[in-house]
């Protein structure tokens, strides 16, 4: 049989379906299984916020961990060793759906996900480098020591001491992605699901960092900020 791919987009949240199942062995009486590739260390608050939002989204749709669904989260920063381990873990988990965090993680699961629906979250062009977020505290420290302002699309970088963050609320995207997982579990074809672009954005201003950098943040920016870190 000739294998075909169905890809539905590049930004925000979407899903892709790859050829008939060989990776999974589903039994009707068993809970559904979702594997989540989270490109953060397990103790990173940013990754935990995304995982929590995903679980909450599924619970709001009637899926309960350990009863009707098993959620396996694979933590770690993308590199060659991690890619190899992920392939082995996915074969072990035999998921019904795989959820991937960021553009970088998509190629990492190509081999393991040839037969499984994939929901990708927070995918953008150009692809953000996970190492920047992983080492955000050190990057901000070095930049601040040289009086360089750091502006990012990720709020955790502003929380780590960056000057400003403006971008999509990524935990909210994870919460929304639960709807795609739910629809796939219920039989909807991933190829029929359009890409959803983010609708919730936030701006975080760190005035402590502004003072350290001798930067006067305009009152108009402070007034429009969703959160001001004092």
C-alpha positions as CSV (number, residue, x, y, z in Angstrom):
1,X,0.0,0.0,0.0
2,X,1.3,3.4,-0.9
3,X,1.7,5.6,2.2
4,X,0.3,9.1,2.1
5,X,0.7,12.1,4.4
6,X,-1.8,14.6,5.3
7,X,-0.4,17.9,6.7
8,X,-2.6,20.7,7.8
9,X,-0.3,23.7,8.5
10,X,2.6,25.5,10.0
11,X,1.4,27.9,12.8
12,X,-0.3,27.7,16.1
13,X,-2.0,24.3,16.7
14,X,-2.7,21.6,14.2
15,X,-2.6,17.9,13.6
16,X,-1.2,15.6,11.0
17,X,-2.0,12.0,10.3
18,X,0.5,9.6,9.0
19,X,-0.4,6.2,7.4
20,X,-2.4,3.4,9.0
21,X,-1.5,2.3,12.5
22,X,1.5,0.0,13.1
23,X,2.9,1.9,16.1
24,X,-0.2,1.5,18.3
25,X,-2.2,-1.5,19.3
26,X,-5.5,-0.1,20.6
27,X,-8.1,-2.2,22.5
28,X,-11.6,-0.8,22.8
29,X,-11.8,-1.3,26.6
30,X,-8.5,0.4,27.3
31,X,-8.0,4.1,28.1
32,X,-6.8,6.3,25.3
33,X,-3.2,7.2,25.4
34,X,-1.5,10.6,24.6
35,X,2.2,11.1,24.6
36,X,3.4,14.7,25.0
37,X,6.9,15.7,24.0
38,X,7.8,18.7,26.2
39,X,11.0,20.4,25.3
40,X,11.7,21.4,28.9
41,X,13.3,19.9,31.9
42,X,10.7,18.3,34.2
43,X,11.4,20.8,37.0
44,X,11.0,23.9,34.7
45,X,8.0,26.0,35.7
46,X,7.3,26.9,32.1
47,X,7.0,23.3,31.0
48,X,4.9,22.5,34.0
49,X,2.5,25.3,33.2
50,X,2.1,23.9,29.7
51,X,1.5,20.4,30.9
52,X,-1.0,21.5,33.5
53,X,-3.0,23.5,30.9
54,X,-3.1,20.5,28.6
55,X,-4.4,18.2,31.4
56,X,-6.9,20.8,32.4
57,X,-8.1,21.1,28.8
58,X,-8.7,17.3,28.6
59,X,-10.4,17.2,32.0
60,X,-12.8,19.9,30.9
61,X,-13.8,17.6,27.9
62,X,-14.4,14.6,30.2
63,X,-11.0,12.8,29.9
64,X,-9.6,11.8,33.3
65,X,-6.0,10.7,33.8
66,X,-5.7,7.0,34.7
67,X,-9.3,6.3,34.0
68,X,-10.3,7.3,30.4
69,X,-6.9,8.5,29.3
70,X,-3.2,8.0,30.1
71,X,-1.0,11.0,29.5
72,X,2.7,10.2,29.1
73,X,5.0,13.3,29.2
74,X,8.5,13.0,27.8
75,X,10.6,15.8,29.2
76,X,14.0,17.0,27.9
77,X,15.9,19.5,25.8
78,X,16.2,18.5,22.1
79,X,19.5,17.0,21.0
80,X,20.6,13.9,19.2
81,X,20.6,11.7,22.3
82,X,17.1,12.9,23.3
83,X,15.8,12.1,19.8
84,X,17.0,8.5,20.0
85,X,15.4,8.1,23.5
86,X,12.1,9.7,22.3
87,X,11.8,7.2,19.5
88,X,12.3,4.3,21.9
89,X,9.9,5.8,24.5
90,X,7.1,6.4,21.9
91,X,7.4,2.8,20.8
92,X,7.1,1.7,24.4
93,X,4.1,4.0,25.1
94,X,2.2,3.0,21.9
95,X,0.2,6.3,22.0
96,X,-3.0,6.9,20.1
97,X,-2.0,10.6,19.7
98,X,1.3,12.4,20.0
99,X,1.4,16.1,21.1
100,X,4.6,18.0,20.2
101,X,5.8,21.2,21.8
102,X,7.5,23.5,19.2
103,X,8.8,23.3,15.7
104,X,12.1,21.7,16.8
105,X,10.4,18.6,18.1
106,X,8.6,17.7,14.9
107,X,11.6,16.3,13.0
108,X,12.6,14.5,16.2
109,X,9.6,12.1,16.0
110,X,9.3,11.6,12.3
111,X,10.6,8.0,12.5
112,X,8.5,7.0,15.5
113,X,5.3,8.8,14.4
114,X,4.9,7.5,10.9
115,X,1.6,5.8,11.8
116,X,0.2,8.0,14.6
117,X,-1.7,11.3,14.5
118,X,0.4,14.2,15.7
119,X,-0.9,17.4,17.2
120,X,1.7,20.2,17.1
121,X,1.5,23.2,19.5
122,X,3.3,26.6,19.5
123,X,4.9,25.9,16.0
124,X,6.2,29.1,14.4
125,X,8.4,30.3,11.6
126,X,11.3,30.9,12.1
127,X,11.6,27.8,14.7
128,X,12.5,29.3,18.4
129,X,15.5,27.4,19.8
130,X,14.6,25.5,23.0
131,X,18.1,26.0,24.4
132,X,17.5,29.7,24.7
133,X,14.6,29.1,27.0
134,X,16.4,26.4,28.9
135,X,19.3,28.7,29.6
136,X,17.3,31.9,29.9
137,X,18.6,32.8,33.4
138,X,22.2,32.7,32.3
139,X,21.4,34.6,29.0
140,X,19.6,37.3,30.9
141,X,22.4,37.6,33.5
142,X,25.0,38.0,30.7
143,X,22.9,40.5,28.8
144,X,22.1,42.6,31.9
145,X,25.8,42.7,32.9
146,X,26.5,44.3,29.5
147,X,23.5,46.6,29.7
148,X,21.7,44.9,26.9
149,X,17.9,44.7,27.0
150,X,16.4,41.3,26.3
151,X,13.0,41.2,24.5
152,X,11.3,37.8,23.8
153,X,8.1,36.2,22.8
154,X,8.2,33.9,25.9
155,X,7.0,35.3,29.2
156,X,9.4,33.1,31.3
157,X,12.3,35.1,29.8
158,X,10.8,38.3,31.2
159,X,10.2,36.6,34.5
160,X,13.9,35.6,34.5
161,X,14.9,39.2,34.2
162,X,14.4,40.1,30.5
163,X,13.0,43.6,29.8
164,X,9.9,42.6,27.9
165,X,8.0,39.7,26.5
166,X,5.2,39.9,23.9
167,X,3.7,36.8,22.3
168,X,1.1,34.2,22.4
169,X,0.0,32.7,25.7
170,X,1.4,29.2,25.1
171,X,-0.2,27.4,28.1
172,X,-3.5,28.6,26.5
173,X,-2.5,27.0,23.2
174,X,-1.9,23.7,25.1
175,X,-5.3,24.0,26.7
176,X,-6.8,24.5,23.2
177,X,-4.8,21.5,21.8
178,X,-6.8,19.2,24.1
179,X,-9.8,19.9,21.9
180,X,-7.9,18.4,18.9
181,X,-6.9,15.4,20.9
182,X,-10.5,14.9,21.9
183,X,-11.7,15.2,18.3
184,X,-9.1,12.6,17.1
185,X,-10.0,10.2,19.8
186,X,-13.6,10.5,18.7
187,X,-12.8,9.6,15.1
188,X,-12.3,12.9,13.3
189,X,-9.6,12.9,10.6
190,X,-6.6,15.1,11.4
191,X,-6.4,16.1,7.8
192,X,-9.7,17.8,8.1
193,X,-8.6,20.0,11.0
194,X,-7.4,23.5,10.1
195,X,-4.5,25.2,11.7
196,X,-5.5,27.5,14.5
197,X,-3.6,30.7,15.0
198,X,-3.2,32.1,18.5
199,X,-5.9,34.4,19.7
200,X,-4.6,35.3,23.1
201,X,-1.5,37.4,23.4
202,X,0.2,39.0,26.4
203,X,2.8,41.6,27.1
204,X,4.9,41.4,30.2
205,X,7.1,44.3,31.3
206,X,9.8,43.8,33.9
207,X,10.4,47.3,35.4
208,X,13.1,46.0,37.7
209,X,15.1,45.1,34.7
210,X,14.3,48.5,33.1
211,X,15.8,50.2,36.2
212,X,18.9,48.0,36.1
213,X,19.4,49.0,32.5
214,X,18.6,52.7,33.0
215,X,15.7,52.4,30.6
216,X,12.6,54.5,31.1
217,X,9.6,52.5,30.0
218,X,7.0,54.8,28.4
219,X,3.8,55.1,30.3
220,X,1.8,54.0,27.3
221,X,3.7,50.7,27.3
222,X,3.0,50.2,31.0
223,X,-0.7,51.0,30.5
224,X,-1.0,48.4,27.7
225,X,0.9,45.6,29.5
226,X,-1.0,42.6,30.7
227,X,1.4,42.3,33.6
228,X,4.1,44.6,35.1
229,X,6.8,42.9,37.2
230,X,7.8,45.3,39.9
